[in-house]
């Protein structure tokens, strides 16, 4: 199994997606519902949220790489 297939399996895994979604919702809630003076807490939550979003984007990129390669060969 190559990296693209493994990434695709993760993105289709209901448990994995549920964990990502739960964590993202938690950090969003913290950002929007934190105390006004908790700037550092919001910054930490935003950093963690961005990290999860980047992980998800990297996995999606890996899965789409196969499709990109196929289209590239069709053009040439």
Protein Blocks (a to p, Z undefined) as FASTA:
>chain_A
ZZklmmmmmmmmmklmmmmmmmmmmmmmmmmmmcfklmmlmmmmmmmmmmmmmmmmmmmm
mmmmmmmmmmmmmmZZ
